[in-house]
Amino acid sequence: MRIKVFVLQLIIGVCLSAAYAATASPEGWVDTVALPDVEVSVSRIQRPATQQQMQLTVIDSRLLSETQALTPKEISSLVPNIYMPDYGSAMTSSIYIRGLGSRINEPVMGMVVDGIPLLDKNMYDHTMQDVKRIELLHGPQGSLYGRNSPAGVMEIRTIQPLDLTAPLIRGMVSYATANSVKAQASYYQPVTNHFGWSIAGRYQRTDGFYTNAFNGSRVDYGQQAGGKLTLDGKAGDHWRLTGSVYADWVKQGAFPYASVATSKIAYNRTGAYERMTVMPAMRALFMQDGWRLQLTGSYQFLRDNMLMDQDYTPADIFTLRQTQTQHNGTLDGLLQAPKPCDWYDWALGISTFVKSNAMQAPVTFMREGIDELILGNANRGIQKVFPDDSICISNTTLPIPSIFDLLNAGAAVYHQSHFHFGNWHINAGVRIDYEHTRMNYLSTADLDYRFTMIMSDFEHVHTEIKGTKTANYIQVLPRLAVSYNDTWGTVYGYAAKGYKAGGYNPQIFSTITQNQVMTDMAADMGMHLDMADPRYSNVDITAYRPETDWTFELGTHLLPAEGLKIDVDVFHIQCFDQQVTVFPNGKTTGRMMANAARSRVWGAEAALHYRWQYGDWQGMADASYGFTDARFIRFDDGMGNYAGNVIPYAPRHTAHALVQAGYRIGQPWLYAVAASARVNVVGPVYWNEQNDCRQTPYALLGANITLDWKYAQLELWGRNLTGTQYDVFYFRSMGNDFLQRGKPRELGATVRFEI
């Protein structure tokens, strides 16, 4: 209650102070940042958005403010054919674009922040601050960005100190449903025309929306804090150097998964997630006589700790604690030369990275888990031969420590040639990626058992699985695009290849070790145990190859009137060696990533962006629609043939519409007022390969009212105003079905200020 009163007092106080201080009205009253949201795209090869030979969604600071979007997951609702559901935890950054995606391991979309690629998708779910523009590049970006961008790249661009000509203080305070508080503050100081610096900080917390019926506690409580320090300078007339240090900390409850049978979240062990990220980065830009050299480098540190009740039930079966310590680095360079002639220019780039992950993932079987998963499986076979005898285990718990040392390292060279003949443009690019991947593993178990037929006392069995797996991959990623540009817009077509990296999946190790424990126990008795599925006793199944796809797209960017832009495209994707999650038969504990499928996708996208001003009135309309028909051509996981079925987890339809209008009052007591309404439509979403379970289409309604003063804005907003009930995730574990409900109605107030 004290927090609620404090936040309300703070919001009222800031608004009143800003109102009394307002003596003049700034230009551009809806978006008071003194920065135009210029439509240029692709930091590696810069061209106007309307001339891009692909679909490109540009989200500026004004649209971010209207939708209260502070994370990439919230931004995804504004983009056609992209679905980043908010479920599980901040570690769970599952992304589905144009019908393709993955629940675990490698993503289908790359994320780049101020020119720095984020190497691990565990970093994707972060709170953004001082964003001036976000660009979502649709389709494969392999020729420029390489690995893990077969469906697109999200470029996030933030304000830099030398973008400004005067000091700036920015801030935001928000209070919303579930006692959710968000606060951000930043200071920008351009000291001279050649040097500036900035510092930013943020904090947020929430009581959460979901309750664990087992103990009455909130499941998804949490808090997050972070900040950024930036130094921005120009060395002479040709160099610009920007250095930054970014830090982010998350601590939250996690995994609000409800049983389909009971519709309740009810489990007895803790679910939680904590993460610390630190990322120093350096960017350099050199320009002289038509030469342009971009250099970027970063060190990315990530340490996290996840606790999970893996059976998600009140029964005491088994738990998982997973910790990761990552030391990652990137280094990229791109050279663009002066045009050798009027109709040709080129660019050449190199890229390197290393990703080192020390992971520990101990699974602990509780007494009920030992009885059900180990003794149950073993005794069913033994009692067919010896019906009056059984195996007993004296352990009250059975820890299975698993330690993994994972390494991915790679290098790439890429080239693009651009030919210009009148209104015709031809772009040809190719990238060659080399990647080395390695996994050192050690998984052990110790138990004391007795076979009642022949043993009078318990004997000790030690199981150990230890070794190293390595693999090397080379990918050649071509792209060819043709476009026709005129004053009315652009028509384009392209063909391009993208890929998701291969590697190793430690998440199946609990099943492998569990099977090996039973095998060692049988061998200790002089017996041979036949596994129901011997594949899950072999470490080789942890490996998966790269997934590749070819995309063919036709589209247009149209400019039919001032302030109006229309984008339309159709596309076809052929996906090979598709990485899919496979669950072993029965009540097992792990899941496998396998190249078990091939698929195809047909789809289309349309987007409209319109901004207008008439006297003291101004407004905008933003709308988009995406359709995908994504189906397996081949997929047989050993339990069924799903050829022809819809690929699960990716929605068939996505739609977004926002209308905003504002009026300039121009008085010290209130400079302007604006209102907006928006709706998002998603679905259907199939939850499994059998296509017998799905989320039907649903719509979420939101609205904003904004009061604008000279130095501040007050926004009253709501999400899911109709209280629509919907699900964002479904899965099966140990023969039980679980789902997560979407967030209920949210109401809030936000104050933004700039001085």
Residue pairs with C-beta under 8 A, 6 or more apart in sequence:
3 179
3 181
4 175
4 179
7 173
7 175
7 181
8 175
10 173
10 751
11 173
11 175
11 714
11 749
11 751
14 173
14 712
14 751
14 753
15 707
15 709
15 712
15 714
15 751
17 712
18 709
18 710
18 711
18 712
18 753
19 668
19 669
19 670
19 709
19 712
20 668
21 709
21 710
21 711
22 668
22 669
22 671
22 709
22 710
22 711
23 668
23 710
24 710
25 664
25 666
25 671
25 672
25 710
26 32
26 710
29 662
29 664
29 671
29 672
29 708
30 62
30 618
30 662
30 672
30 674
30 706
30 708
31 37
31 60
31 61
31 62
31 65
32 713
32 754
33 61
33 132
33 159
33 170
33 754
34 164
34 165
34 166
34 168
35 61
35 132
35 159
35 163
35 164
37 58
37 60
37 61
37 62
37 132
37 133
38 133
39 48
39 49
39 50
39 58
40 46
40 47
40 48
40 49
41 47
41 48
41 49
41 52
41 56
41 58
41 135
41 137
41 155
42 52
42 135
42 137
42 144
42 155
43 112
43 115
43 155
43 157
43 294
44 144
44 145
44 294
44 334
44 347
44 349
45 144
45 336
45 347
45 416
49 56
49 58
49 135
49 557
50 489
50 490
50 557
50 559
50 565
51 425
51 483
51 485
51 490
51 557
52 490
52 492
52 557
53 425
53 427
53 481
53 482
53 483
53 490
53 492
53 494
54 137
54 138
54 139
54 481
54 492
54 494
54 553
54 555
55 138
55 139
55 553
55 555
55 567
55 569
55 605
55 607
56 135
56 136
56 137
56 138
56 567
57 78
57 79
57 80
57 135
57 136
57 138
57 607
57 624
58 133
58 134
58 135
59 69
59 75
59 78
59 79
59 133
59 134
59 135
59 136
60 132
60 133
61 131
61 132
61 133
62 620
63 69
63 78
63 620
63 622
63 658
64 70
64 75
64 131
64 134
65 713
65 715
65 752
66 658
66 660
66 676
66 678
66 704
67 74
67 77
67 78
67 658
67 678
67 702
68 74
68 174
68 704
68 715
68 717
68 719
68 748
68 750
69 75
69 77
69 78
70 127
70 128
70 182
71 125
71 126
71 127
71 128
72 84
72 93
72 111
72 124
72 125
72 126
72 128
72 154
72 156
73 84
73 85
73 86
73 93
73 125
74 86
75 134
75 136
75 154
76 82
76 83
76 84
76 95
77 656
77 680
78 622
78 624
78 656
79 136
79 624
79 626
79 656
80 605
80 606
80 607
80 624
80 625
80 626
80 654
80 655
80 656
81 97
81 98
81 99
81 138
81 603
81 605
81 626
81 627
81 628
81 654
82 95
82 96
82 97
82 109
82 136
82 152
82 626
82 654
83 95
83 96
83 97
83 101
83 649
83 650
83 651
83 654
83 682
83 685
84 93
84 94
84 95
84 96
85 94
85 728
85 729
86 728
86 742
86 743
87 94
87 256
87 728
87 729
87 740
88 254
88 255
88 729
88 740
89 252
89 254
89 255
89 273
89 306
90 125
90 126
90 222
90 224
90 250
90 252
90 273
90 275
91 122
91 125
91 254
91 273
91 275
91 304
91 306
92 125
93 107
93 121
93 122
93 124
93 125
94 101
94 102
94 103
94 649
95 101
95 102
95 107
95 108
95 109
95 121
95 124
95 151
96 108
96 649
96 650
96 651
97 108
97 109
97 138
97 151
97 152
97 650
98 138
98 139
98 151
98 152
98 571
98 573
98 601
98 603
98 626
98 628
98 630
98 650
99 573
99 599
99 601
99 603
99 628
99 629
99 630
99 647
99 650
100 108
100 150
100 151
100 549
100 573
100 575
100 578
100 599
100 601
100 630
100 647
100 650
101 107
101 108
101 151
101 649
101 650
102 108
102 500
102 579
102 581
103 581
103 649
103 731
104 505
104 507
104 581
104 591
104 593
105 503
105 505
105 544
105 579
105 593
106 121
106 147
106 148
106 500
106 501
106 503
106 547
106 579
107 121
107 124
107 148
107 500
108 148
108 149
108 150
108 151
108 152
108 500
109 148
109 149
109 151
109 152
109 153
109 154
110 117
110 118
110 141
110 145
110 148
110 149
110 152
110 153
110 154
111 117
111 118
111 121
111 123
111 124
111 153
111 154
111 156
112 118
112 145
112 153
112 154
112 155
112 156
113 156
113 158
113 246
114 156
114 157
114 158
114 160
114 242
114 244
114 281
114 283
115 283
115 294
115 296
115 332
116 279
116 281
116 283
116 296
116 298
116 330
117 145
117 330
117 332
117 353
118 124
118 300
119 300
119 328
119 330
119 353
119 355
120 300
120 302
120 326
120 328
120 355
120 357
122 275
122 302
122 304
122 324
123 248
123 277
123 300
123 302
126 226
126 248
126 277
127 182
127 202
127 204
127 224
127 226
127 248
128 156
128 158
129 158
129 184
129 186
129 200
129 202
129 226
129 228
130 158
130 159
130 170
130 184
130 186
130 200
131 156
131 157
131 158
131 159
132 157
132 158
132 159
132 163
133 157
134 154
134 155
134 156
134 157
135 154
135 155
135 157
136 152
136 153
136 154
136 155
137 152
137 153
137 154
137 155
138 151
138 152
138 569
138 605
139 151
139 152
139 494
139 496
139 498
139 551
139 553
139 571
140 149
140 150
140 151
140 152
140 477
140 479
140 496
140 497
140 498
140 549
140 551
141 149
141 152
141 153
141 498
142 149
142 150
142 431
142 433
142 475
142 477
142 479
142 496
142 497
142 498
142 499
143 414
143 416
143 429
143 430
143 431
143 477
143 478
143 479
143 496
144 349
144 414
144 416
144 429
144 431
145 153
146 351
146 410
146 412
146 414
146 431
146 433
146 477
147 410
147 433
147 435
147 475
147 499
147 500
147 501
148 500
148 501
149 498
150 498
150 499
150 500
150 547
150 548
150 549
150 551
151 498
159 188
159 198
160 196
160 198
160 230
160 232
160 242
161 188
161 189
161 190
161 196
161 197
161 198
161 230
161 231
161 232
162 190
162 195
162 196
162 232
162 233
162 234
162 240
164 188
164 190
164 196
165 190
166 190
167 187
167 188
167 189
167 190
168 187
168 188
168 754
168 755
169 185
169 186
169 187
169 188
169 753
169 754
169 755
170 184
170 185
170 186
170 187
170 188
170 752
170 753
170 754
171 183
171 184
171 185
171 186
171 751
171 752
171 753
171 754
172 182
172 183
172 184
172 185
172 750
172 751
172 752
172 753
173 181
173 182
173 183
173 750
173 751
174 180
174 181
174 182
174 183
174 748
174 749
174 750
174 751
175 181
175 748
175 749
176 182
176 746
176 747
176 748
176 749
177 209
177 744
177 745
177 746
177 747
177 748
178 206
178 207
178 208
178 209
178 746
179 205
179 206
179 207
180 204
180 205
180 206
180 207
180 746
180 748
181 203
181 204
181 205
181 206
182 202
182 203
182 204
182 750
183 202
183 203
183 204
184 200
184 201
184 202
185 200
185 201
185 202
186 198
186 199
186 200
186 201
187 198
187 199
187 200
188 196
188 198
189 196
189 197
189 198
190 196
191 197
193 234
194 233
194 234
194 235
195 231
195 232
195 233
195 234
196 231
196 232
196 233
197 229
197 230
197 231
197 232
198 228
198 229
198 230
198 232
199 227
199 228
199 229
199 230
200 227
200 228
200 229
201 225
201 226
201 227
202 224
202 225
202 226
202 227
203 223
203 224
203 225
204 223
204 224
204 225
205 222
205 223
205 224
206 220
206 221
206 222
206 223
207 218
207 221
208 218
208 219
208 220
208 221
208 222
208 253
209 218
209 220
209 256
209 743
209 744
210 218
210 219
210 220
210 256
210 265
210 741
211 217
211 218
211 219
211 265
212 218
212 219
212 256
212 265
212 266
212 267
213 264
213 265
213 266
214 265
214 266
214 267
214 268
214 314
215 268
217 253
218 253
219 253
219 254
219 255
219 256
219 265
219 271
220 252
220 253
220 254
220 256
221 252
221 253
222 250
222 251
222 252
222 253
223 250
223 251
223 252
224 248
224 249
224 250
224 251
224 252
225 248
225 249
226 246
226 247
226 248
226 249
227 246
227 247
228 244
228 245
228 246
228 247
229 244
229 245
230 242
230 243
230 244
231 242
231 243
231 244
232 240
232 241
232 242
233 240
233 241
233 242
234 240
234 241
235 241
237 288
238 286
238 287
238 288
239 284
239 285
239 286
240 284
240 285
241 282
241 283
241 284
241 285
242 282
242 283
242 284
243 280
243 281
243 282
243 283
244 280
244 281
245 278
245 279
245 280
245 281
246 277
246 278
246 279
246 280
246 281
247 276
247 277
247 278
247 279
248 275
248 276
248 277
249 275
249 276
249 277
250 273
250 274
250 275
251 272
251 273
251 274
252 272
252 273
252 274
253 271
253 272
253 273
254 271
254 272
254 273
254 306
254 307
254 308
255 271
255 308
255 309
255 312
256 265
256 740
256 741
257 265
257 312
257 729
257 731
257 738
257 739
257 740
258 264
258 265
258 738
258 739
258 740
258 741
259 265
259 266
259 312
259 313
259 736
259 737
259 738
260 730
260 736
260 737
260 738
260 739
261 736
261 737
266 313
266 314
267 309
267 311
267 312
267 313
267 314
268 309
268 313
268 314
268 315
268 316
269 307
269 308
269 309
269 316
269 319
270 307
270 309
271 307
271 308
271 309
272 305
272 306
272 307
273 304
273 305
273 306
273 307
274 304
274 305
274 306
275 302
275 303
275 304
275 305
276 301
276 302
276 303
276 304
277 300
277 301
277 302
278 301
279 298
279 299
279 300
279 301
280 298
280 299
281 296
281 297
281 298
281 299
282 295
282 296
282 297
282 298
283 294
283 295
283 296
284 293
284 294
284 295
284 296
285 292
285 293
285 294
285 295
286 292
286 293
286 295
287 293
289 338
290 337
290 338
290 339
291 335
291 336
291 337
291 338
292 335
292 336
293 333
293 334
293 335
293 336
294 332
294 333
294 334
295 332
295 333
296 330
296 331
296 332
296 333
297 329
297 330
297 331
297 332
298 329
298 330
299 327
299 328
299 329
300 326
300 327
300 328
300 329
300 330
301 326
301 327
301 328
302 324
302 325
302 326
302 328
303 323
303 324
303 325
303 326
304 323
304 324
305 321
305 322
305 323
306 320
306 321
306 322
306 323
307 319
307 320
307 321
308 319
308 320
308 321
308 322
309 319
310 317
310 318
310 319
310 320
310 363
310 589
310 733
311 317
311 318
311 369
311 733
311 734
311 736
312 733
312 736
312 738
313 736
315 368
316 366
316 367
316 368
316 369
317 365
317 366
317 368
317 369
317 372
317 373
317 734
318 363
318 364
318 365
318 366
318 369
318 373
318 589
319 363
319 364
319 366
320 361
320 362
320 363
320 364
320 510
321 360
321 361
321 362
321 364
322 359
322 360
322 361
323 359
323 360
323 361
324 357
324 358
324 359
325 357
325 358
325 359
326 355
326 356
326 357
326 358
327 356
328 353
328 354
328 355
328 356
329 353
329 354
330 351
330 352
330 353
331 351
331 352
331 353
332 349
332 350
332 351
332 352
333 349
333 350
333 351
334 347
334 348
334 349
335 347
335 348
335 349
336 345
336 346
336 347
337 345
337 346
337 347
339 345
342 420
343 419
343 420
343 421
344 417
344 418
344 419
344 420
345 417
345 418
345 420
346 415
346 416
346 417
346 418
347 415
347 416
347 418
348 413
348 414
348 415
349 413
349 414
349 415
350 411
350 412
350 413
350 414
351 411
351 412
351 413
351 414
352 410
352 411
352 412
353 408
353 409
353 410
354 407
354 408
354 409
355 406
355 407
355 408
355 409
356 405
356 406
356 407
357 404
357 405
357 406
357 407
358 404
358 405
358 406
359 403
359 404
359 405
359 406
359 506
360 401
360 402
360 403
360 404
361 402
361 404
361 506
361 507
361 509
361 510
362 399
362 400
362 401
362 402
363 399
363 400
363 402
363 510
363 513
363 589
364 397
364 398
364 399
364 400
365 373
365 374
365 397
365 398
365 399
365 400
366 397
367 396
367 397
369 398
370 393
370 395
370 397
370 398
372 587
373 514
373 587
373 588
373 589
374 393
374 398
374 514
374 517
374 518
375 390
375 391
375 392
375 393
377 518
377 586
378 391
378 518
378 521
378 522
378 529
379 390
379 391
381 529
381 530
382 389
382 390
382 391
382 451
383 389
383 390
386 453
389 451
389 452
389 453
390 451
390 452
391 449
391 450
391 451
391 452
391 521
392 449
392 450
392 452
392 458
393 447
393 448
393 449
393 450
394 448
394 449
394 450
394 458
395 447
395 448
398 445
398 447
398 517
399 445
400 443
400 444
400 445
400 510
400 513
400 514
400 517
401 442
401 443
401 444
402 441
402 442
402 443
402 506
402 509
402 510
402 513
403 441
403 442
403 443
404 439
404 440
404 441
404 442
404 506
404 509
405 438
405 439
405 440
405 441
406 437
406 438
406 439
406 503
406 504
406 506
407 436
407 437
407 438
407 439
408 435
408 436
408 437
408 438
408 501
408 503
409 435
409 436
410 433
410 434
410 435
410 436
411 433
411 434
412 431
412 432
412 433
412 434
413 431
413 432
414 429
414 430
414 431
414 432
414 477
415 429
415 430
415 431
416 427
416 428
416 429
417 427
417 428
417 429
418 425
418 426
418 427
419 425
419 426
419 427
419 428
423 484
423 485
423 486
424 482
424 483
424 484
425 482
425 483
425 484
425 485
426 480
426 481
426 482
427 479
427 480
427 481
427 482
427 483
427 494
428 478
428 479
428 480
428 481
429 478
429 479
429 480
430 476
430 477
430 478
430 479
431 476
431 477
432 474
432 475
432 476
432 477
433 473
433 474
433 475
433 476
433 477
433 499
434 472
434 473
434 474
435 472
435 473
435 474
435 475
435 501
435 502
436 470
436 471
436 472
437 470
437 471
437 472
437 473
437 501
437 502
437 503
437 504
438 468
438 469
438 470
438 471
439 468
439 469
439 470
439 503
439 504
439 506
439 542
440 467
440 468
441 465
441 466
441 467
441 468
441 469
441 506
441 509
441 539
441 542
442 464
442 465
442 466
443 464
443 465
443 466
443 509
443 512
443 513
444 462
444 463
444 464
444 465
444 513
445 462
445 463
445 513
445 516
445 517
446 460
446 461
446 462
446 463
447 460
447 461
447 517
447 521
448 458
448 459
448 460
448 461
449 458
449 459
449 461
449 521
450 456
450 457
450 458
450 459
451 525
454 525
459 524
461 517
461 520
461 521
461 524
462 520
463 513
463 516
463 517
463 520
465 509
465 512
465 513
465 516
465 539
467 539
469 504
469 539
469 540
469 542
469 543
471 502
471 503
471 543
473 501
473 502
473 545
473 546
475 499
475 546
475 548
476 497
477 496
477 497
477 498
477 499
478 496
478 497
479 494
479 495
479 496
479 497
480 494
480 495
480 496
481 492
481 493
481 494
481 495
481 496
482 492
482 493
482 494
483 490
483 491
483 492
483 493
484 490
484 491
484 492
487 559
488 558
488 559
488 560
489 556
489 557
489 558
489 559
490 556
490 557
491 555
491 556
492 554
492 555
492 556
492 557
493 552
493 553
493 554
493 555
494 551
494 552
494 553
495 550
495 551
495 552
495 553
496 550
496 551
497 548
497 549
497 550
497 551
498 548
498 549
498 551
499 546
499 547
499 548
499 549
500 546
500 547
500 579
501 546
502 543
502 544
502 545
502 546
502 547
503 543
503 544
504 542
504 543
504 544
505 542
505 543
505 544
505 591
505 592
505 593
506 542
507 590
507 591
507 592
507 593
508 536
508 541
508 542
508 590
508 591
508 592
508 593
509 542
509 590
510 589
510 590
511 536
511 584
511 588
511 589
511 590
512 536
512 537
512 538
512 539
512 541
512 542
512 590
514 588
514 589
515 531
515 536
515 537
516 537
518 529
519 529
519 531
519 537
522 528
522 529
523 529
531 537
532 585
532 586
533 584
533 585
533 638
535 541
536 584
536 588
536 590
536 592
541 592
541 594
542 592
544 579
544 593
544 594
544 595
545 577
545 595
546 577
547 575
547 576
547 577
547 578
547 579
547 595
548 575
548 576
548 577
549 573
549 574
549 575
549 576
550 573
550 574
551 571
551 572
551 573
552 571
552 572
552 573
553 569
553 570
553 571
553 572
554 569
554 570
554 571
555 567
555 568
555 569
555 570
555 571
555 605
556 566
556 567
556 568
556 569
557 565
557 566
557 567
558 565
558 566
558 567
558 568
559 565
560 566
563 610
563 611
563 612
564 608
564 609
564 610
565 608
565 609
565 610
566 606
566 607
566 608
566 609
567 605
567 606
567 607
567 608
568 604
568 605
568 606
568 607
569 604
569 605
569 606
570 602
570 603
570 604
571 601
571 602
571 603
571 604
571 605
572 600
572 601
572 602
572 603
573 600
573 601
573 603
573 630
574 600
575 597
575 598
575 599
575 600
575 601
576 598
577 595
577 598
578 595
578 596
578 597
578 598
578 599
578 635
579 593
579 594
579 595
580 593
580 594
580 595
580 596
580 597
580 635
580 637
580 689
581 591
581 592
581 593
582 591
582 592
582 593
582 594
582 596
582 637
582 638
583 591
583 592
583 732
584 590
584 592
585 638
585 639
586 735
587 734
587 735
588 734
589 734
594 637
596 635
596 636
596 637
597 632
597 633
597 634
597 635
598 632
598 633
598 634
598 635
599 630
599 631
599 632
599 633
599 635
599 647
600 630
600 631
600 633
601 628
601 629
601 630
601 631
601 647
602 628
602 629
603 626
603 627
603 628
603 629
603 630
604 626
604 627
605 624
605 625
605 626
605 627
606 624
606 625
607 623
607 624
607 625
608 621
608 622
608 623
608 624
609 620
609 621
609 622
610 620
610 621
610 622
611 618
611 619
611 620
612 618
612 619
612 620
616 663
616 664
616 665
616 666
617 661
617 662
617 663
617 664
618 661
618 662
618 664
619 659
619 660
619 661
619 662
619 674
620 658
620 659
620 660
621 657
621 658
621 659
621 660
622 656
622 657
622 658
623 655
623 656
623 657
623 658
624 654
624 655
624 656
624 657
625 653
625 654
625 655
625 656
626 653
626 654
626 655
627 652
627 653
628 650
628 651
628 652
629 646
629 652
630 646
630 647
630 650
631 644
631 645
631 646
631 647
632 642
632 643
632 644
632 645
632 647
632 689
633 643
634 643
635 641
635 642
635 643
635 645
635 689
636 642
636 643
637 689
640 689
640 690
642 689
642 690
642 691
645 686
645 689
645 690
645 691
646 652
646 686
646 691
647 686
648 685
648 686
648 687
648 688
648 689
648 691
649 685
649 686
649 687
650 685
651 682
651 683
651 684
651 685
652 683
652 684
652 685
653 681
653 682
653 683
653 684
653 697
654 680
654 681
654 682
655 679
655 680
655 681
655 682
656 678
656 679
656 680
656 681
657 678
657 679
658 676
658 677
658 678
659 676
659 677
659 678
660 674
660 675
660 676
660 704
661 674
661 675
661 676
662 672
662 673
662 674
662 675
662 706
662 708
663 672
663 673
663 674
664 671
664 672
665 671
665 672
665 673
666 672
668 710
670 707
670 708
670 709
671 708
671 709
671 710
672 706
672 707
672 708
673 705
673 706
673 707
673 708
674 704
674 705
674 706
674 708
675 703
675 704
675 705
675 706
676 703
676 704
676 706
677 701
677 702
677 703
677 704
678 701
678 702
678 703
679 699
679 700
679 701
679 702
680 699
680 700
680 702
681 697
681 698
681 699
681 700
682 697
682 698
682 700
682 726
683 695
683 696
683 697
683 698
684 694
684 695
684 696
684 697
685 694
685 695
686 693
686 694
687 693
687 694
687 695
687 730
687 731
687 739
688 730
688 732
693 730
693 737
695 726
695 727
695 728
695 730
698 724
698 726
698 742
699 722
699 724
700 719
700 720
700 722
700 724
700 726
700 742
701 720
701 721
701 722
701 724
702 717
702 718
702 719
702 720
702 721
703 717
703 718
703 721
704 715
704 716
704 717
705 715
705 716
705 717
706 713
706 714
706 715
706 716
707 713
707 714
707 715
711 753
711 754
711 755
712 751
712 752
712 753
712 754
713 750
713 751
713 752
713 753
714 749
714 750
714 751
715 749
715 750
715 751
715 752
716 748
716 749
717 747
717 748
717 749
717 750
718 745
718 746
718 747
718 748
719 743
719 745
719 746
720 742
720 743
720 744
720 745
720 746
721 745
722 745
723 744
723 745
724 742
725 741
725 742
725 744
726 741
726 742
727 739
727 740
727 741
727 742
728 740
728 741
728 742
729 739
729 740
730 737
730 738
730 739
730 740
731 737
731 738
731 739
732 738
